[in-house]
Amino acid sequence: AGALPANRFADTRPGPRHPPGWYGVPGEGGERRALNLSASLPPPRALAAPPPGTATQSIGGLPAERDLGPWLLALALLLLAADLLLSLVQRGLLGRRLMARAGLAMVLAVLALPLASGAQAQAPAARGPSAEMPLATRIGYVATGDGAVDEVVRQGLAGLSDYVNRRTAAALGEPLALRPGQDDLSFVPLLYWAVTGDSPDPDAQALAALNEYMRQGGIILFDTRDEGSGEGYAPGARAALQRLTRGLAIPPLVPVSPEHVLTRSFYLLPPELPGRFAGGQVWVSREEDRANDSVTPVIIGGHDWAGAWAVDARGQNPYATTPGGARQRTLAYRFGVNLVMYALTGNYKGDQVHVPAILERLGN
């Protein structure tokens, strides 16, 4: 592979000498341009149908994982009950007829355990979100009305909740789709809002609910999902963000600094805070605003964090993180952990920023 002169970039077709990829100056502040293979490809053609009798196999639709824990526990208890009954019979403490009746009762009771466990797992979904919310700490997200976007956000917050549960002492439940002004927002410490170009304007009731939510310490993460990908990925999202937030009491914003608590509430992170995309600014309120112990009520960015966190039914990450790959996804998950810790505990690590000044005072 060789370098590509800037004045020949638009006319260059990808090939062995100039393969598809990023060209430009590496490092922070360097300009980069993408040489895409798709621009030089011919239009796609549909394949002809296979001849009759050809064996076909679908590569999708694989079944999701099944929870075998309750059944294995029931089998262990069944073996334990059988061992107990046989030992009683051999010691002459239990007749064979009585043993048969007791064994049948134990088998029925043990086999009912997995069924009861499955019914318990399904019971919360039947009660609806309003009944579930007080029972566990959950992350909420604003239902946009776009089924595809809402499903990506749901998968992302579910993947993040699982990551947080495995890496920290927090215990998060399933994320909740909420409609400001109709659902109670007070039960969720964090509200994720994926902004789309056709998002409807919140009415007066929704604006009042969102302002009250922020005033009481809630955090709203606005994600335009267009950083690093251009306006083509989420057209109109930035204009929609201005339109949606026109009636919200949002304080003056500044870019996240390396000293901000979001970069150190659990993991030590750079201020870029990447998601599925990287390279843009993330905005928070100024630290001089002392409302709610200087915890920012809004976080605004466009890195599509939910896309980086998303996990499908097969336990895989369906959306690529560009340009950093697996390392960038790890940083995205770590930012999610920091975000959850920040939403749950506020500014409890803020004093770390002032450690040098405190040590200097103690020395004097």
C-alpha positions in Angstrom: 0.0 0.0 0.0 1.2 3.5 -0.8 0.3 7.1 0.1 -2.5 8.8 -1.8 -2.0 12.4 -2.9 -4.9 14.6 -1.8 -5.5 16.0 -5.3 -6.0 12.5 -6.6 -8.2 11.3 -3.8 -11.6 11.8 -5.5 -10.5 10.0 -8.7 -8.7 7.0 -7.1 -10.3 3.6 -7.3 -9.5 1.2 -4.5 -7.0 -1.5 -5.4 -3.9 -3.3 -4.1 -1.8 -0.1 -4.3 -4.5 2.0 -2.6 -6.7 -0.3 -0.5 -10.0 0.9 1.1 -9.5 2.5 4.5 -8.6 5.7 6.2 -6.0 8.1 4.7 -4.7 11.2 6.3 -2.6 12.4 9.3 -2.8 10.1 12.3 -3.2 11.4 15.9 -5.5 13.9 17.5 -6.3 16.9 15.3 -5.2 15.1 12.1 -7.5 15.2 9.1 -8.6 11.8 7.7 -10.7 10.8 4.8 -12.2 7.4 4.0 -11.5 5.7 0.7 -14.6 3.5 0.4 -14.8 0.4 -1.8 -18.6 0.8 -2.3 -18.2 3.9 -4.4 -16.5 1.9 -7.2 -18.6 -1.2 -7.1 -21.2 -2.0 -9.8 -24.8 -2.1 -8.8 -25.8 -5.3 -7.0 -27.5 -8.1 -9.1 -29.9 -10.6 -7.6 -28.6 -14.2 -7.8 -30.6 -16.6 -9.9 -32.8 -19.0 -7.9 -31.0 -22.4 -7.2 -32.1 -25.4 -9.2 -35.0 -27.4 -7.9 -33.9 -29.9 -5.3 -30.9 -27.9 -4.1 -30.3 -28.2 -0.4 -30.3 -24.8 1.4 -29.5 -23.8 4.9 -30.4 -20.5 6.6 -27.5 -18.7 8.4 -29.9 -16.7 10.6 -32.6 -17.4 13.0 -30.5 -19.3 15.5 -32.3 -20.1 18.7 -31.4 -18.1 21.8 -29.7 -19.6 24.8 -32.0 -21.6 27.2 -31.7 -21.4 30.9 -31.0 -25.0 32.1 -30.3 -23.9 35.7 -33.7 -24.7 37.2 -33.8 -28.1 35.5 -30.4 -29.1 36.6 -31.2 -28.0 40.2 -34.4 -30.1 40.0 -32.4 -33.1 38.8 -29.9 -32.7 41.7 -32.8 -32.5 44.2 -34.4 -35.5 42.7 -31.3 -37.6 43.0 -30.9 -36.4 46.6 -34.5 -37.4 47.4 -34.0 -40.9 45.8 -30.8 -41.4 47.8 -32.7 -40.5 51.0 -35.6 -42.9 50.3 -33.3 -45.8 49.4 -31.3 -45.3 52.6 -34.5 -45.3 54.7 -35.7 -48.5 53.0 -32.4 -50.3 53.6 -32.5 -49.4 57.2 -36.0 -50.7 57.6 -37.5 -47.4 58.5 -39.8 -47.1 55.5 -42.0 -49.7 53.7 -41.9 -50.2 50.0 -45.5 -49.1 49.5 -45.0 -45.9 51.6 -41.7 -45.4 49.8 -43.4 -45.4 46.4 -46.0 -42.8 47.5 -43.3 -40.6 49.1 -41.1 -40.9 46.0 -44.0 -40.0 43.7 -44.8 -36.9 45.8 -41.1 -35.8 45.9 -40.8 -36.3 42.1 -43.8 -34.1 41.5 -42.6 -31.4 43.9 -39.1 -31.3 42.5 -40.3 -31.2 38.8 -42.6 -28.3 39.7 -39.6 -26.2 40.7 -38.5 -25.3 37.1 -42.0 -24.5 36.1 -42.5 -22.2 39.1 -39.2 -20.6 38.3 -40.2 -19.9 34.7 -43.6 -18.5 35.8 -41.8 -16.2 38.3 -39.5 -14.9 35.5 -42.4 -14.1 33.3 -44.6 -12.6 36.0 -43.0 -9.1 36.0 -43.5 -8.6 32.3 -47.2 -9.3 32.7 -47.6 -6.6 35.3 -46.4 -3.8 33.0 -43.7 -1.2 33.4 -45.6 0.9 36.0 -45.7 -2.1 38.4 -42.1 -3.1 37.7 -40.3 0.1 38.2 -40.0 0.3 42.0 -38.8 -3.4 42.2 -35.3 -2.8 40.7 -32.9 -0.1 39.6 -33.4 0.4 35.9 -32.1 2.6 33.1 -34.9 4.3 31.1 -35.0 5.4 27.5 -37.4 7.6 25.6 -39.6 5.7 23.2 -39.1 7.5 19.9 -41.8 5.6 18.0 -39.3 4.3 15.5 -39.3 0.5 16.1 -35.8 -0.1 14.7 -34.2 2.7 16.8 -36.0 1.7 19.9 -34.9 -1.9 19.6 -31.2 -0.9 19.2 -31.5 1.3 22.3 -33.2 -1.5 24.2 -30.5 -4.0 23.2 -27.8 -1.5 24.1 -29.1 -0.7 27.5 -29.7 -4.4 28.2 -26.1 -5.1 27.2 -24.8 -2.3 29.4 -26.9 -3.4 32.4 -25.5 -6.9 32.1 -21.9 -5.5 31.8 -22.5 -3.3 34.9 -23.9 -6.2 36.9 -20.9 -8.4 36.0 -18.2 -5.7 36.7 -19.6 -3.8 39.7 -21.7 -4.2 42.8 -24.7 -2.5 41.1 -27.7 -4.6 40.3 -29.7 -3.3 37.3 -32.9 -4.7 35.9 -34.2 -4.7 32.4 -34.3 -1.2 30.7 -37.7 0.5 30.4 -39.2 2.4 27.5 -40.8 5.5 28.9 -43.0 8.3 27.5 -42.3 11.6 29.3 -45.5 13.2 30.5 -47.3 9.8 30.6 -45.0 7.5 32.6 -43.4 8.3 35.9 -39.7 9.2 35.4 -38.7 9.4 39.0 -37.9 5.7 39.3 -35.0 5.8 36.8 -31.7 7.6 37.6 -30.7 7.8 33.9 -32.8 8.5 30.8 -31.3 7.7 27.3 -32.8 9.7 24.5 -31.8 8.6 20.9 -32.6 11.7 18.8 -34.0 11.1 15.3 -34.7 13.6 12.6 -38.4 13.0 12.8 -38.8 12.9 16.6 -42.1 14.6 17.5 -41.9 17.7 19.7 -42.6 17.1 23.4 -45.9 18.6 24.5 -46.2 20.9 27.5 -46.9 18.0 29.9 -43.8 16.1 28.7 -41.6 19.2 29.0 -42.8 19.8 32.5 -42.1 16.2 33.4 -38.6 16.3 31.9 -37.8 19.6 33.7 -39.0 18.2 37.0 -36.9 15.1 36.4 -33.7 17.1 35.9 -34.5 19.4 38.8 -34.8 16.4 41.1 -31.4 15.0 40.1 -32.2 12.8 37.0 -29.7 12.7 34.1 -30.8 12.8 30.4 -28.3 11.5 27.8 -29.1 12.9 24.4 -27.5 10.9 21.6 -27.7 12.2 18.0 -25.8 9.1 16.7 -24.1 11.1 13.9 -20.5 11.8 15.2 -17.8 10.2 13.0 -20.4 9.0 10.4 -21.6 12.3 8.9 -25.1 13.6 8.6 -26.0 10.7 6.3 -26.3 8.2 9.2 -28.8 10.2 11.2 -30.1 13.0 8.9 -31.7 15.9 10.7 -30.7 14.7 14.2 -28.8 17.9 15.2 -31.7 20.1 14.1 -34.1 17.9 15.9 -32.0 18.1 19.1 -32.4 21.9 19.1 -36.1 21.6 18.4 -36.7 19.0 21.2 -34.7 20.8 23.8 -36.2 24.3 23.1 -38.5 24.1 26.1 -36.1 22.4 28.5 -34.2 24.1 31.3 -30.7 23.1 30.1 -27.9 25.0 31.8 -24.8 26.4 29.9 -22.8 23.5 28.5 -19.0 22.9 28.1 -17.1 19.9 26.6 -16.1 17.1 29.0 -12.7 17.9 30.5 -10.1 15.3 31.5 -10.8 16.2 35.1 -14.6 15.6 34.9 -16.1 13.0 37.2 -17.5 11.1 34.2 -13.9 10.2 33.3 -13.1 8.7 36.7 -16.3 7.6 38.5 -15.2 4.0 38.0 -12.7 3.6 35.2 -10.1 6.2 34.2 -11.1 7.3 30.7 -10.1 9.9 28.1 -12.6 12.8 27.7 -13.5 11.6 24.2 -15.8 8.9 25.7 -16.3 6.9 22.4 -19.3 4.8 21.5 -20.0 3.1 18.2 -18.4 6.2 16.7 -15.5 8.3 18.0 -14.0 11.7 17.5 -16.7 14.2 18.5 -17.3 16.4 21.6 -19.4 15.3 24.6 -21.1 18.2 26.3 -22.0 18.6 30.0 -23.1 21.5 32.2 -20.4 23.7 33.7 -19.1 22.6 37.1 -19.7 26.1 38.4 -23.4 25.3 38.4 -24.0 24.1 42.0 -27.5 22.7 41.5 -27.7 19.0 42.5 -24.2 19.0 43.9 -22.8 20.1 40.5 -24.1 16.9 38.8 -24.9 17.7 35.2 -28.6 17.1 34.3 -27.9 16.6 30.6 -25.1 14.9 28.6 -25.1 15.5 24.9 -23.1 13.6 22.2 -23.5 11.8 19.0 -21.4 8.6 19.5 -24.3 6.1 19.3 -23.3 4.5 22.6 -26.4 2.2 22.5 -25.1 0.7 19.2 -21.8 -0.1 20.8 -23.4 -1.6 23.9 -26.0 -3.6 22.0 -26.2 -7.4 22.4 -28.5 -9.6 20.4 -30.3 -12.8 21.3 -27.2 -14.9 20.5 -25.0 -12.8 22.9 -23.1 -11.1 20.1 -22.5 -7.4 19.3 -24.3 -6.8 16.0 -22.9 -3.3 15.3 -19.3 -2.5 14.4 -17.4 0.1 16.4 -15.4 2.4 14.0 -12.6 3.1 13.7 -11.2 1.6 16.9 -12.7 -1.9 16.8 -12.7 -4.1 19.9 -10.7 -1.6 21.9 -13.2 1.2 21.2 -16.1 -1.1 22.3 -14.3 -1.8 25.6 -13.9 2.0 26.2 -17.6 2.4 25.3 -18.7 -0.1 27.9 -16.4 1.5 30.4 -18.0 4.9 29.7 -21.4 3.2 30.3 -20.2 1.9 33.7 -18.9 5.4 34.6 -22.2 6.9 33.4 -24.3 4.5 35.6 -22.1 5.1 38.6 -22.3 8.9 38.1 -26.1 8.6 37.8 -26.3 6.5 41.0 -23.8 8.2 43.2 -23.4 11.7 41.9 -20.3 13.6 42.5 -18.8 11.4 45.2 -15.4 11.2 43.4 -15.3 14.9 42.7 -12.9 15.5 45.6 -10.2 13.5 43.7 -9.9 16.4 41.3 -8.9 18.6 44.2 -6.4 16.2 45.8 -3.3 18.3 44.9 -4.8 21.4 46.5 -5.9 19.5 49.6 -2.4 18.0 50.0 -0.9 21.5 49.6 -3.1 22.9 52.3 -2.3 20.0 54.6 1.4 20.6 54.0 1.1 24.3 54.8 
